[in-house]
Amino acid sequence: MTIGIIRPSWLVHHDDKERPVTIFTLAVHPDGSRLATGGLDTKIKIWSTAPILDEGVEKDDKVPKLLCTMTSHSGVVMCVKWSNSGRYLASGSDDNIVMIWNLETGSGGKVWGSSETNVENWKAVRRLVGHDSDVSGVAWSSDDSYLASTGLDSTVLIWSGHNFELIRRLDGHQGFVKGVVFDPVGQFLATQSDDNSVKIWRTTDWGLEADIVEPFINSPKTNLARLTWSPEGTHLVTPNSMNGPVFVAAVIDRQQWASNNSMVGHENIVEVAAFNPLLFMREPNGPATGGNLCTLLALSARNCISLWVTSQSQPLVVLDEVFDRDVLDLSWSADGTQLWSCSSEGHVNVFTFNLSEFNAIAPPGTKEAYHKTYDFHRARLPAPPRPLGPSSSSVQFPGMGTMAQPNTLIARKGPGAKRRVVPQPLPPPPPVPVAIAVAPVASTSAAIHPPMGNAFQPPITNGKPPANAAWGGAVVSQPLPVLQPYQQQPYQQQQQAGPSSSKKRRAEPTDDESEESDGVDPYVRTSNAPYRTKGRTLGEDRKRGPKEPLRELRPAYLPREKERTFEISNLEKRSGKGLRVLAVPPVNTFGSLEIEDFEKDTLEWRNFGEGERNGTSEIAVVTKSKTLWVDYLPNYVVCAAGSEEFVAVSTEDGSLTVYTPTGRRMLPTMVLDSPCSFLEAQHGFLLAITALGSLTVYNTSHSKALFPPLSVSNLLTSSATKHVPHPTITTASMQPNGAPLLALSSGSTHSYDADLCAWMRLSDVWWSKGSDFWEGRRRKANQIGFGIVREIETAINEIVVDELTGAVTKKPPLDSDDDSDADSDESEEEQVKKTVPEGDNFEELGDGEMYRTAISLAHLEIRLKAAASLESGGEYRQFLQAYVKRLAEEGLRNKAEELIRELIGPIYYTHGTVSAWPPLVAGMKKRDLLKDVVLTAFTKSRTLNALGLEYSEVLKKMSTRW
């Protein structure tokens, strides 16, 4: 069998050092024209497949390779999946969010913070909030009516595929859920979890159909578990399965929900399974019945990919060491001729097949006819109340494209661009009459009977199966097939959807435009609250009229200066862009704040400086079509904040008022010691810092403060340095758990630990002096994409290290209105900036190697504490990997054993005692981290091998007994 292998060197995700980073996931578009990838850099990239598959097209400079880079996620992108219609792309990340992407009209413009320019304009049309931890998987139902997402919060969420409202939350798993796939028939959903089970859910009522545990009793914990369903629906293949002590991929039969077969022979854990979408004929001249059908399956274990034909007991081919590191995802093209794969080393391989050398392809319509034999009739869903997508007149799907002529996605444009309707799936091709042997079906609707014949069993001859009917056997050592160069195919350049000359607008909502969903979203977005626009709203008749010129009614000032114990700076620069000072903000005649990203609900306030209302203010939340609510306050508004759950305003008399999405008072009016200088909102948390330096975080949904008011006076005083003797707060923000984050002008970032009753220094410029793990580079902090701790370090490097080193940068003056890229005309020499400070003040002390080792280890230890405090699980795991690797390199046994004891906890149980040892850190089990990260690294080390083996045995005995 001839197999071509293509690895484009330019198809990568880069880190801040321009090195390839891990690509966790990929998916090829149903028409084969585009490839979506998601990586460690938090970005999603859309690539054109033509330059990848055709060398001639690759050399054509007029053909774009990278079509779009999407940067809305703030965490590692763990999964991407195209809808079966090709209209939407769903993505999941360790920022706990599922994003729905759609193609908008026109080009995408420049990618912020880089020199890239987007050819296509892919935009996030929905941000699905519901998971409390990393999103590990997403899956679409065969007709796109449902989208399922799984997470490390042990839950499975079911979303409507039409309007993406939450339908149901499935809480049956007791561990991280890492795999999800829909039955191609549409009857079931399968999920795989670290609780050593696969659960089958009915799509009719979302009840539990089966709980499968037998193949997973001794399964180890893995990072991935991408399971797959055979295209005809008879079998489910699950990775991370065991057959005694052997790693296998279990084959679960649909009839009994039991595993009687498995793929045996893998030396390592199978993590990814993917069925070819086509059905094949065992005997080309035979009938297209169950006994004459077979399928093609791809499995990956570490850096090895094996291909299996379900009519054989051994793999068809084994592609060993196709990457230097682990394979993380597999995706078949819709025509079955290409297998796309990505790895943790940061590259993509494409394997191309000549199916004419393989079994004959089953006639068109065979799968559809096979599905009908299950006698499953999906309930017809009501029309979605708030549909997504353009009208049928503005969206065209001319059919599935080919490599010779890729399908062009038509972007939404024209007057209806912001209106979205249900995407219409392509009608299936007309079925070809196929002879299917159907088994008798019981009258009860709960009975499940597959058609006669088993795609996982060899054909029956004379009523008896051949000798090799049973699955099993080891992977035979065999030479790989001869790999031939890819045969170029003709290519027709894709047409780009041009911009529309019409302005976008959104249709005015009506009273019956939304309905309540069956599920409950923990963060009810203001724009999605089903009741907010129903009936008459207070202020809907309010005339907004033209805005008067912005005037300053009262400048910023310092209240009661004698009571302040810290320095105030930047007051004279209050008009500069981006500058914040710890003083009462100026009072302007009006202001506004966009509450949400997509629907653009806007909080507006107006301060009256004359007339009968002089000294009072008006607050309103408006959309483009109407005012949702309005309220009046007896004092001027100085600052405001809002989230999907509430809005809050601070007035100059020190009052803080919090409103619900419909304008009701959520909390009593709170009176603070002075007006707020900083006011930030995230989910249900509100951070307030007054001009006198009191900081409080409120949980608005529970009507309480997380801790008593804190004074930032000592924090500012203790953070003074020789270069910044009077530091001030430059930014104030919160983590999703409400933990405050304060960045100071001296270069340090702090958070408050309520258990320790103390401020914690998460990072500062000290680590740049000698740590091998300092993250500072020239890109913007929120573009680094490695998580909150690394973003903090990059921000420190950007702001402070450049100032200390005197790095050359072109910046527009503070009063400039030019928003263009200030660096676009800089020479390459001008753009080169130093990362680590140099000079007399930063010379290394003592022995250079000892100094760097001590600083590097201490830096990693602080990183671990910061990641644990901020609940950044992905970063904690990465920092732990780097830490144990450095301990192994240095051979520091005492530190290594102390780390092991910290993670393993109490070894012996004493009856009647309660252990104070916390089993979790950053949302992850300590013993899982010990097993998968620490001991794995130590056992491979020359210096710590004995220590790793000793505790591996201890941990194994503990797991066996408990």
Residue pairs with C-beta under 8 A, 6 or more apart in sequence:
1 316
1 317
1 353
1 354
1 357
1 358
1 481
2 353
2 354
2 357
2 481
2 482
2 483
2 484
3 317
3 319
3 351
3 352
3 353
3 481
3 483
3 484
4 351
4 352
4 353
4 483
4 484
4 485
4 486
4 487
5 322
5 349
5 350
5 351
5 352
5 483
6 52
6 53
6 349
6 350
6 352
6 486
7 347
7 348
7 349
7 350
8 51
8 52
8 58
8 348
10 65
11 37
11 47
11 52
11 65
11 347
11 348
12 20
12 21
12 23
12 346
12 347
13 20
13 21
13 22
13 23
13 37
13 39
13 40
13 41
13 43
13 45
13 346
14 20
14 21
14 41
15 21
15 40
15 41
15 784
15 786
16 775
16 777
16 778
16 779
16 784
16 794
17 777
19 346
20 345
20 346
20 347
21 39
21 40
21 41
21 346
22 39
22 40
22 328
22 343
22 344
22 345
22 346
23 37
23 38
23 39
23 40
23 328
23 329
23 342
23 343
23 344
23 346
23 347
23 348
24 38
24 39
24 40
24 76
24 77
24 78
24 79
24 328
24 329
24 342
24 344
25 37
25 38
25 77
25 78
25 79
25 80
25 328
25 329
25 342
26 35
26 36
26 37
26 38
26 80
26 329
26 331
26 340
26 341
26 342
26 348
27 35
27 36
27 80
27 81
27 82
27 89
27 331
28 34
28 35
28 36
28 49
28 82
28 331
28 332
28 333
28 334
28 338
28 340
29 35
29 36
29 49
29 82
29 86
30 82
30 84
30 85
30 86
30 334
30 400
31 86
31 334
31 400
31 401
31 406
31 407
32 49
32 333
32 334
32 335
32 338
32 400
32 401
32 402
32 403
32 406
32 407
33 48
33 49
33 50
33 401
33 406
33 407
33 408
33 494
34 46
34 47
34 48
34 49
34 67
34 409
35 46
35 47
35 48
35 49
35 52
35 340
35 348
36 44
36 45
36 46
36 47
36 80
36 82
36 89
36 91
37 44
37 45
37 47
37 80
37 342
37 348
38 44
38 45
38 77
38 78
38 79
38 80
38 91
38 93
39 45
39 76
39 77
39 346
40 76
40 785
40 786
41 784
41 785
41 786
42 71
42 73
42 74
42 75
42 76
42 77
42 93
42 95
42 785
42 786
43 69
43 70
43 71
43 73
43 77
43 785
44 69
44 70
44 73
44 77
44 80
44 89
44 91
44 101
45 66
45 68
45 69
45 70
46 66
46 67
46 68
46 69
46 70
46 89
46 120
46 122
47 65
47 66
47 67
48 63
48 64
48 65
48 66
48 67
48 494
49 403
49 406
50 57
50 63
50 403
50 406
50 491
50 493
50 494
51 57
51 58
51 60
51 63
51 65
52 58
52 65
52 350
53 338
53 350
53 352
53 403
53 486
53 489
54 403
54 488
54 489
54 491
55 486
55 488
56 488
56 491
57 63
57 491
58 65
60 493
62 493
63 493
63 494
64 119
66 116
66 119
67 118
67 119
67 120
68 108
68 118
68 119
68 120
68 121
68 122
69 111
69 114
69 116
69 118
70 91
70 99
70 101
70 122
70 124
71 111
71 112
71 783
71 785
72 99
72 124
72 127
73 91
73 93
73 95
73 97
73 99
74 93
74 95
74 782
74 785
75 93
75 94
75 95
75 96
75 97
75 134
75 787
75 874
76 93
76 94
76 785
76 786
76 787
76 874
77 91
77 92
77 93
78 92
78 93
78 94
78 134
78 135
78 136
78 137
79 91
79 92
79 135
79 136
79 137
79 138
80 89
80 90
80 91
80 92
80 138
81 89
81 90
81 91
81 138
81 139
81 140
82 88
82 89
82 90
82 140
83 89
83 90
83 140
83 144
83 161
83 423
84 140
84 142
84 143
84 144
84 425
85 144
85 397
85 423
85 424
85 425
85 426
86 397
86 407
86 409
87 102
87 144
87 389
87 395
87 397
87 409
87 423
88 100
88 101
88 102
88 125
88 144
88 388
88 423
89 100
89 101
89 102
89 122
90 98
90 99
90 100
90 101
90 138
90 140
90 147
90 149
91 98
91 99
91 101
91 138
92 98
92 99
92 135
92 136
92 137
92 138
92 149
92 151
93 99
93 134
93 135
94 133
94 134
94 135
94 873
94 874
96 129
96 131
96 132
96 133
96 134
96 135
96 151
96 736
97 127
97 128
97 129
97 131
97 135
98 127
98 128
98 130
98 131
98 135
98 138
98 147
98 149
98 157
98 159
99 124
99 126
99 127
99 128
100 124
100 125
100 126
100 127
100 128
100 147
100 164
100 388
101 122
101 123
101 124
101 125
102 122
102 123
102 125
102 388
102 389
102 412
103 120
103 121
103 122
103 123
103 409
103 410
103 411
103 412
103 497
104 121
104 122
104 123
104 411
104 412
104 417
105 121
105 411
105 412
105 413
105 417
105 497
105 498
105 499
105 500
106 121
106 411
106 413
106 497
106 498
106 499
106 500
107 117
107 118
107 119
107 120
107 121
107 496
107 499
108 117
108 118
108 119
108 120
108 121
108 122
109 117
109 118
109 121
110 116
110 117
110 118
110 821
111 117
111 118
112 780
112 783
113 779
113 780
113 782
113 783
114 779
114 783
119 496
120 411
120 496
120 497
121 411
124 597
124 598
125 388
125 420
125 598
126 164
126 388
126 598
127 597
127 598
128 149
128 157
128 159
128 164
128 166
129 521
129 522
129 523
129 525
129 644
130 149
130 155
130 157
130 166
130 169
130 519
130 521
130 522
130 523
131 149
131 151
131 153
131 155
131 157
132 151
132 153
132 155
132 522
133 151
133 152
133 153
133 873
133 923
134 151
134 152
134 873
134 874
135 149
135 150
135 151
136 150
136 151
136 152
136 176
136 177
136 178
136 179
137 149
137 150
137 177
137 178
137 179
137 180
137 226
138 147
138 148
138 149
138 150
138 180
139 147
139 148
139 180
139 181
139 182
139 189
140 146
140 147
140 161
140 182
141 147
141 148
141 161
141 182
141 186
141 189
141 203
142 182
142 183
142 184
142 185
142 186
143 161
143 186
143 378
143 425
144 161
144 423
144 425
145 160
145 161
145 162
145 378
145 381
146 158
146 159
146 160
146 161
146 167
146 182
146 189
146 203
147 158
147 159
147 160
147 161
147 164
148 156
148 157
148 158
148 159
148 180
148 182
148 189
148 191
149 156
149 157
149 159
149 180
150 156
150 157
150 177
150 178
150 179
150 180
150 191
151 157
151 176
151 177
152 176
152 177
152 178
152 873
152 923
154 171
154 173
154 174
154 175
154 176
154 177
154 193
154 195
155 169
155 170
155 171
155 173
155 177
156 169
156 170
156 172
156 173
156 177
156 180
156 189
156 191
156 201
157 166
157 168
157 169
157 170
157 519
158 166
158 167
158 168
158 169
158 170
158 189
158 206
158 519
159 165
159 166
159 167
160 167
160 384
160 517
162 381
162 384
162 387
162 388
162 422
163 384
163 385
163 386
163 387
163 388
164 388
165 386
165 517
165 519
165 521
165 528
166 517
166 518
166 519
166 520
166 521
167 206
167 517
167 518
167 519
168 206
168 518
168 519
169 519
169 520
170 191
170 201
170 206
172 199
172 208
172 211
173 191
173 193
173 195
173 197
173 199
174 193
174 195
175 193
175 194
175 195
175 196
176 193
176 194
177 191
177 192
177 193
177 194
178 192
178 193
178 194
178 222
178 223
178 224
178 225
179 190
179 191
179 192
179 193
179 198
179 224
179 225
179 226
179 227
179 238
179 239
180 189
180 190
180 191
180 192
180 227
181 189
181 190
181 227
181 228
181 229
181 236
182 188
182 189
182 190
182 203
182 229
183 189
183 190
183 203
183 229
183 233
184 229
184 230
184 231
184 232
184 233
184 367
184 371
185 233
185 371
185 374
185 376
186 203
186 376
186 378
187 202
187 203
187 204
187 374
187 376
187 378
187 448
188 200
188 201
188 202
188 203
188 209
189 200
189 201
189 203
190 198
190 199
190 200
190 201
190 227
190 229
190 236
190 238
191 198
191 199
191 201
192 198
192 225
192 227
192 238
192 239
192 240
193 199
193 225
194 221
194 928
196 213
196 216
196 217
196 219
197 211
197 212
197 213
197 216
198 212
198 213
198 216
198 227
198 236
198 238
198 252
199 208
199 210
199 211
199 212
200 208
200 209
200 210
200 211
200 212
200 257
201 207
201 208
201 209
202 208
202 209
203 378
204 378
204 379
209 257
210 257
212 252
212 257
212 258
212 259
214 258
214 259
215 238
215 241
215 242
215 243
215 248
215 250
215 252
215 259
215 262
216 238
216 240
216 241
216 242
216 250
217 242
218 242
218 245
219 240
219 241
219 242
220 240
220 269
220 931
220 932
221 928
221 931
221 932
222 239
222 240
222 269
222 271
223 271
223 932
224 239
224 271
224 272
224 328
224 329
225 238
225 239
225 240
225 271
226 239
226 271
226 272
226 273
226 274
226 329
226 330
227 236
227 237
227 238
227 239
227 273
228 236
228 237
228 273
228 274
228 275
228 297
229 235
229 236
229 237
229 275
230 236
230 237
230 275
230 295
230 297
230 310
230 455
231 275
231 276
231 277
231 278
231 279
231 295
231 367
232 279
232 290
232 293
232 295
232 366
232 367
232 370
232 371
232 455
233 254
233 370
233 371
233 374
233 450
234 253
234 254
234 290
234 450
234 451
234 454
234 455
234 456
235 251
235 252
235 253
235 254
235 310
235 455
235 456
236 251
236 252
236 254
237 249
237 250
237 251
237 252
237 263
237 273
237 275
237 297
237 299
238 249
238 250
238 252
238 259
238 273
239 249
239 269
239 270
239 271
239 272
239 273
239 299
240 269
240 270
240 271
241 247
241 248
241 249
241 250
241 259
241 262
241 270
242 248
243 250
243 262
243 264
246 264
247 266
247 267
247 268
247 269
247 270
247 301
248 262
248 263
248 264
248 266
248 270
249 262
249 263
249 266
249 270
249 273
249 299
250 259
250 261
250 262
251 259
251 260
251 261
251 262
251 263
251 456
251 471
252 258
252 259
253 259
253 260
253 261
253 450
253 454
253 456
254 448
254 450
255 448
255 449
255 450
260 471
261 456
261 470
261 471
261 472
262 471
262 472
263 270
263 297
263 299
263 306
263 308
263 315
263 471
264 471
264 472
264 473
264 474
265 306
265 314
265 315
265 473
265 474
265 475
266 299
266 301
266 304
266 306
266 475
267 301
267 302
267 304
268 301
268 302
268 304
269 301
269 302
270 299
270 300
270 301
271 300
271 301
271 326
271 327
271 328
272 298
272 299
272 300
272 327
272 328
272 329
272 330
273 297
273 298
273 299
273 300
273 330
274 297
274 298
274 330
274 331
274 332
274 339
275 295
275 296
275 297
275 298
275 332
276 295
276 296
276 297
276 298
276 332
276 336
276 339
277 332
277 334
277 336
278 295
278 296
278 335
278 336
278 355
278 361
278 362
279 293
279 294
279 295
279 361
279 362
279 366
279 367
279 370
279 455
280 293
280 294
280 295
280 296
280 309
280 358
280 359
280 360
280 361
280 362
281 288
281 292
281 293
281 294
281 359
281 360
281 361
281 362
282 292
282 293
282 294
282 311
282 359
282 459
283 292
283 459
284 359
284 360
286 292
287 434
287 435
288 362
288 363
288 366
288 434
288 435
288 436
289 435
289 436
289 437
289 451
289 452
289 453
290 370
290 436
290 437
290 450
290 451
290 452
290 453
290 454
290 455
291 437
291 452
291 453
291 454
291 459
291 460
292 453
292 459
293 362
293 366
293 370
293 453
293 455
294 309
294 310
294 311
294 359
294 455
295 309
295 310
295 455
296 307
296 308
296 309
296 310
296 316
296 336
296 358
297 307
297 308
297 309
297 310
298 305
298 306
298 307
298 308
298 330
298 332
298 339
299 305
299 306
299 308
300 306
300 326
300 327
300 330
300 341
301 327
302 326
302 327
303 320
303 321
303 322
303 323
303 324
303 325
303 326
303 327
303 343
304 318
304 319
304 320
304 321
304 322
304 327
305 318
305 319
305 322
305 327
305 330
305 339
305 341
305 351
306 315
306 317
306 318
306 319
306 475
307 315
307 316
307 317
307 318
307 319
308 315
308 316
309 316
309 359
310 455
310 456
311 455
311 457
311 458
311 459
312 458
313 468
313 470
313 471
313 472
313 473
314 473
314 475
314 476
315 475
317 480
317 481
318 475
318 478
318 480
319 351
319 480
320 480
322 341
322 349
323 341
323 343
323 344
323 345
323 347
323 349
324 343
324 345
325 343
325 344
325 345
326 343
326 344
327 341
327 342
327 343
328 342
328 343
328 344
329 341
329 342
330 339
330 340
330 341
331 339
331 340
331 341
332 338
332 339
332 340
333 339
333 340
334 400
335 402
336 353
336 355
336 361
337 352
337 353
337 354
337 355
338 350
338 351
338 352
338 353
339 350
339 351
339 353
340 348
340 349
340 350
340 351
341 348
341 349
341 350
341 351
342 348
342 349
343 349
352 486
355 361
363 432
363 434
364 429
364 431
364 432
365 428
365 429
365 430
365 431
365 432
365 434
366 432
366 434
368 428
368 431
369 431
369 434
369 436
370 436
370 451
373 436
373 438
373 450
373 451
374 448
374 449
374 450
374 451
375 441
383 422
384 422
385 512
385 513
385 514
385 515
386 513
386 514
387 420
387 421
387 422
388 420
388 421
388 422
388 423
389 395
389 412
389 420
389 421
389 422
389 423
390 412
390 416
390 417
390 419
390 420
390 421
391 416
391 419
391 421
392 421
392 424
393 416
394 410
394 412
394 413
394 414
394 416
394 417
395 410
395 412
395 423
396 410
397 407
397 424
397 426
398 407
398 408
399 407
399 426
400 407
400 426
401 407
401 408
403 489
403 491
404 489
404 490
404 491
404 492
405 492
406 492
406 494
408 494
408 495
408 497
409 497
410 497
411 497
412 420
413 497
413 499
413 500
413 502
414 500
414 502
415 502
415 503
415 504
415 505
416 507
417 500
417 502
417 504
417 505
418 504
418 505
418 506
418 507
419 506
419 507
436 451
437 451
437 452
437 453
438 451
438 452
439 449
439 450
439 451
439 452
440 449
441 447
441 449
442 449
456 471
457 465
457 469
458 465
458 466
458 468
458 469
505 624
506 624
506 625
508 625
508 626
509 533
509 625
511 533
511 534
511 535
513 533
514 528
514 530
514 533
515 530
516 530
517 530
521 528
523 643
523 644
523 645
523 683
523 684
524 644
524 645
524 661
525 596
525 599
525 644
526 532
526 595
526 596
526 599
526 601
526 621
526 642
526 644
526 645
526 661
527 596
527 598
527 599
527 601
527 623
528 599
529 661
529 662
531 662
532 628
532 661
532 662
533 626
533 628
537 626
537 627
537 628
537 629
537 662
538 629
538 630
538 663
539 620
539 627
539 628
539 629
539 630
540 626
540 627
542 620
542 627
542 630
544 622
544 627
547 590
548 589
548 590
549 589
550 588
550 589
550 590
551 588
551 589
551 609
552 586
552 587
552 588
552 589
553 586
553 587
553 588
553 589
553 607
553 609
553 636
554 586
554 587
554 636
554 652
555 574
555 586
556 571
556 574
556 581
556 583
556 584
556 585
556 586
557 583
557 584
558 564
558 568
558 571
558 583
558 584
558 691
559 584
559 674
559 675
559 691
559 692
560 674
560 692
563 692
564 692
564 693
565 713
565 717
566 582
566 693
566 712
566 713
566 716
566 717
566 726
567 716
567 725
567 726
567 727
567 728
568 581
568 582
568 583
568 728
569 581
569 726
569 728
569 745
570 576
570 579
570 580
570 581
570 728
571 581
571 583
573 579
573 814
574 581
574 583
574 586
575 814
575 815
576 814
576 815
577 814
579 814
580 677
580 678
580 729
580 730
580 731
580 732
581 677
581 728
582 677
582 678
582 689
582 691
582 693
582 712
582 728
582 729
583 677
583 691
584 638
584 652
584 674
584 675
584 677
584 691
585 638
585 639
585 675
585 677
586 638
587 607
587 636
587 637
587 638
587 652
588 607
589 606
589 607
589 609
590 604
590 605
590 606
590 607
591 604
591 605
591 637
591 640
592 602
592 603
592 604
592 605
593 602
593 603
593 604
593 640
593 641
593 642
594 600
594 601
594 602
594 603
595 601
595 602
595 603
595 621
595 642
595 643
595 644
595 647
596 644
599 623
600 623
600 624
601 621
601 622
601 623
601 628
602 621
602 622
602 623
603 619
603 620
603 621
603 640
603 642
603 647
604 619
604 620
604 621
604 622
605 617
605 618
605 619
605 620
605 637
605 640
605 649
606 617
606 618
607 616
607 617
607 636
607 637
608 614
608 615
608 616
608 617
608 618
615 634
615 635
615 636
616 632
616 633
616 634
616 635
616 636
617 632
617 633
617 635
617 636
617 637
617 651
618 630
618 631
618 632
618 633
619 630
619 631
619 632
619 633
619 637
619 640
619 649
619 659
620 627
620 628
620 629
620 630
620 631
621 627
621 628
621 629
621 647
621 659
621 661
621 663
622 628
628 661
628 662
628 663
629 659
629 662
629 663
630 663
631 659
631 663
633 649
633 651
633 655
633 657
635 651
635 652
635 653
635 655
636 651
636 652
637 649
637 650
637 651
637 652
638 650
638 651
638 652
638 675
638 676
639 649
639 650
639 675
639 676
639 677
639 678
639 679
640 647
640 648
640 649
640 650
640 679
641 647
641 648
641 679
641 680
641 681
641 686
642 648
642 681
643 681
643 682
643 683
643 684
644 683
645 661
645 683
645 684
645 700
645 701
646 658
646 659
646 660
646 661
646 666
646 681
646 684
646 686
646 700
647 658
647 659
647 681
648 656
648 657
648 658
648 659
648 679
648 681
648 686
648 688
648 700
649 656
649 657
650 656
650 672
650 675
650 676
650 679
650 688
651 657
651 675
652 675
653 671
653 675
654 671
654 672
654 673
654 674
654 675
654 690
655 669
655 670
655 671
655 672
656 669
656 670
656 671
656 672
656 676
656 688
657 665
657 669
657 670
658 665
658 666
658 667
658 670
658 686
658 698
658 700
659 665
659 666
660 666
666 700
667 698
667 700
667 703
672 688
672 690
672 694
672 696
673 690
673 692
673 694
674 690
674 691
674 692
674 694
675 690
675 691
676 688
676 689
676 690
676 691
677 689
677 690
677 691
677 729
678 687
678 688
678 689
678 729
678 732
679 686
679 687
679 688
679 689
680 686
680 687
680 732
680 733
680 734
681 687
682 733
682 734
682 735
682 736
682 738
683 736
684 699
684 700
684 701
684 702
685 697
685 698
685 699
685 700
685 706
685 734
685 738
686 697
686 698
686 700
687 695
687 696
687 697
687 732
687 733
687 734
687 740
688 695
688 696
688 697
688 698
689 695
689 712
689 729
689 732
693 711
693 712
693 713
693 716
694 709
694 710
694 711
694 712
695 709
695 710
695 711
695 712
695 740
695 742
695 752
696 705
696 707
696 708
696 709
696 710
697 705
697 706
697 707
697 734
697 738
697 739
697 740
698 704
698 705
698 706
699 705
699 706
699 738
706 738
706 754
707 752
707 754
710 752
712 729
712 742
715 742
715 744
715 750
715 759
716 727
716 728
716 729
716 744
719 727
719 744
719 746
719 748
719 750
720 726
720 727
720 746
721 727
721 746
721 747
723 746
723 803
723 804
724 745
724 746
724 747
727 744
727 745
727 746
727 748
728 744
728 745
729 742
729 743
729 744
729 745
730 743
730 744
730 745
730 799
731 741
731 742
731 743
732 740
732 741
732 742
732 743
733 740
733 741
734 740
734 741
735 741
735 751
735 788
735 870
735 871
736 871
737 870
737 871
739 751
739 752
739 869
739 870
740 751
740 752
741 749
741 750
741 751
741 762
741 788
741 792
741 870
742 749
742 750
742 751
743 749
743 792
743 795
744 750
745 799
746 764
746 800
747 764
747 765
747 796
747 799
747 800
747 801
748 761
748 763
748 764
748 765
748 796
749 761
749 762
749 763
749 764
749 792
749 795
749 796
750 759
750 760
750 761
750 762
751 759
751 760
751 762
751 866
751 869
751 870
752 758
752 759
752 760
753 759
753 760
753 869
760 865
760 866
760 869
761 862
762 789
762 792
762 862
762 866
762 869
762 870
763 789
763 792
763 793
763 796
763 862
763 863
763 866
764 796
765 796
765 800
765 801
765 804
765 837
767 773
767 774
767 793
767 855
767 859
767 862
768 774
768 776
768 796
768 797
768 801
768 835
768 836
768 837
769 836
769 837
769 842
769 844
769 855
770 844
770 851
770 852
770 855
770 856
771 852
771 855
771 856
771 858
771 859
772 852
772 856
773 856
773 859
773 860
773 863
773 882
774 793
774 797
774 835
774 836
774 859
775 784
775 786
775 790
775 793
775 794
775 797
776 793
776 794
776 796
776 797
776 798
776 801
776 835
776 836
777 784
777 794
777 797
777 835
778 798
778 831
778 833
779 794
780 794
780 798
781 791
781 792
781 794
781 795
781 798
782 791
784 790
784 791
784 794
786 875
786 878
787 867
787 872
787 874
787 875
788 870
788 872
788 875
789 863
789 866
789 867
789 870
789 872
789 875
789 879
790 875
792 866
797 835
801 807
801 834
801 835
801 836
801 837
802 809
802 833
802 834
804 837
805 833
805 834
805 837
805 838
805 839
807 833
807 834
808 830
808 833
809 830
809 833
810 822
810 823
810 826
810 830
811 822
812 818
812 822
823 831
836 842
844 851
844 852
845 851
853 886
853 890
856 886
857 883
857 886
857 887
857 890
857 895
860 879
860 882
860 883
860 886
861 883
863 875
863 879
864 876
864 879
864 880
864 883
866 872
867 873
867 875
867 876
867 879
867 922
868 876
868 921
868 922
871 922
871 923
872 922
873 922
873 923
873 924
876 921
876 922
876 924
877 922
877 924
877 929
877 933
880 929
880 933
880 934
881 933
881 937
883 899
884 896
884 899
884 933
884 934
884 937
884 938
885 937
887 895
887 896
887 899
887 944
888 896
888 937
888 938
888 940
888 941
888 943
888 944
889 941
891 941
891 943
891 944
893 943
893 944
893 947
896 938
896 944
896 947
897 947
899 934
900 930
900 934
900 935
900 947
900 951
902 926
903 926
903 927
903 929
903 930
903 934
904 926
904 927
904 930
904 951
904 954
904 955
904 958
905 915
905 917
905 919
905 926
905 927
906 915
906 917
907 954
907 958
918 926
919 925
919 926
919 927
920 926
921 929
927 955
927 958
930 951
930 955
931 952
931 955
934 948
935 948
935 951
935 952
935 955
936 948
937 948
938 944
938 945
938 947
938 948
938 951
939 945
939 948
939 949
939 952
940 948
941 948
